[in-house]
Amino acid sequence: MVAQCSKCLREYRREDGTVFLRNGLEPWHLLIVALVVLLVFGSKRLPDTARSLGRSLRILKSETKAMRESPSAPETDQAP
């Protein structure tokens, strides 16, 4: 069973006394993830992947901006 610690640190103690953090993502975790991604995709494909991701985000941003600016028309599709 996991009980909340008396401190206000979002840390919990297990029955055996070990402490673990609820949102314990440390910077070295991100480094390990970056290394695994580099090993899986390779250094040649990463710039192409980042470029295409950036294009996709720009398209998504422009589409959402266009949807916000356009007047919302009432739906005319009604089932008979």
LOVEXTOR-942347 format. One record per residue (C-alpha): residue in one letter; y, z, x. Coordinates in steps of 0.5 Angstrom, whole numbers, plus 500, padded with zeros to 3 digits. Layout:
REM LOVEXTOR-942347
aYZX...
REM end
This chain:
REM LOVEXTOR-942347
m500500500v507498502a513503501q520502503c523506509s528511507k533507512c537502509l534496514r529492509e524495513y517497511r511501513r504500512e499506511d497505519g504507521t506500523v513497521f515490519l521487516r521483510n525478512g524478519l525471522e527472529p530467533w524466537h520464531l525458530l524456537i516456536v517451530a522447534l517446540v511445535v515439531l517436538l510436540v507433533f513428532g514426539s521426543k522418541r521419533l525425533p532421533d530416528t527422523a534425524r538419523s534417516l535424514g542424515r543418511s539420505l543427505r549422505i546418499l545424495k552427496s555421494e550420488t552427486k559426487a559420483m555424477r560429477e566425477s563420471p565422464s558425461a556420455p552423449e545421449t544416444d536416445q533419439a526418437p525415430
REM end
